[in-house]
Amino acid sequence: MSVHDAVHRGDVPPPIDLAGHMRELGRALLPALIVAVLVGAGVFYVRSELTDKQYAASIVAEIKPAQTLVPGDAFIEQMRAPFIELATDSDVLDQVLTEVDADMDATELASSVELSPGTSPALLTVTVTTGSQALSADLARAMVSAMASTSSANALRDSQERTDEGQSAIDAQQSRVDALPADDPSRPASLSELAELRTRQSELEATASGDQLVVLSNPEQSSAPVSPKPVSEALVAALAALIVAAELIVLLRGRLGRKPSRSWARRVSRKYGAHFDPATGDAIPPAVASRIAALERGDRPASRGARHAVPKGDSVVLLLVGEGAAFESAHGEGQATGDRRATAEFGLSEQWWQYTDVGEVETVVVLVSKRGRDKKAATAALRRLDHFDIPVHLVLQNKNSSRRVEQSAQPIAPEGQRHAS
């Protein structure tokens, strides 16, 4: 068996270590919380002291239809639609600005007006938002009045032609009735037709002014500004800053710090094709540990790559030990009594290939510690190993590791004088 089979070589995506990432976020919580408090306080100050306050005033208006209401959402929306469109009409806006000195143009007024459905189909709520509560109330009243008068004027203009035509028909029929003798048998029918024309004319004149918009209620306006909302906005900004700051701190610690971290280990292992399993902890990966034991017993690897088809010597597991990292031998000094040596230890920056036959290296284990300050050297070692066709395991040990630290990263001659575990 070869540990090469257990190593991720880039063809299988590494698992996502959510628990480890959450722990890193927890370690970054305090500085991120400070950043969030500062951002929230800044937003609160800017929005409460340096931002103009906006006040809203609302008036509830009632639409009195000229014709009998027909149940249905479509008809209700058609009844409201003309007034909603009138709220953006330039003539209506100009008329409002003529009545109220608002120190704004029609475009600004249009953006300050909002029409929304009321609690019943015939109700329409007109809301105006400006920098003054009194000004908002005046503009809301003027807006309702201008929309009502403009709607009536438009309806009268549109119905004038039909009214004139109806009156002309009445006059013509009256003339025909007057020309008939009193005993003419067609006179009753003509009188009936004249009465019908007059009824139609009355109905037309009654609906000539169209739907009416009248003020139903003018509720008491709140003195609190509708904008800004410094408390809610500051809380949202602080929460966003907390998340962003925590993620950035974790990212920067993994890239700019001197000490190895879990995020750094995940990143470099993916980049250079090494196997990193956060669940392994401080120990040598089980696959490597079992292989070391097998090599110490003298077992030959079951399958080798083409590079190892004709072995030049005994297989060995190479250990590159970083600052503060620990490797404890499984057999202790009894190793020297007869068992063959299966591991060779070097420092991260040592040129191990000058002392060890690369063809004899079956796998490489890079051991680093979170308390060390050799992240740069470990990255360089992984970059060099990526050029060799050798499986690589990365082990990141915790700061509170209780394992014995082996001070044994010494150059070892190729004639079998490896520092064995």
Beta strands, then each sheet from edge to edge (+ up, - down):
strand 1: 55-64
strand 2: 113-117
strand 3: 123-130
strand 4: 212-217
strand 5: 275-276
strand 6: 316-321
strand 7: 343-347
strand 8: 361-369
strand 9: 392-397
sheet 1: 2+ 3- 1+ 4-
sheet 2: 5+ 9+ 8+ 6+ 7+
end
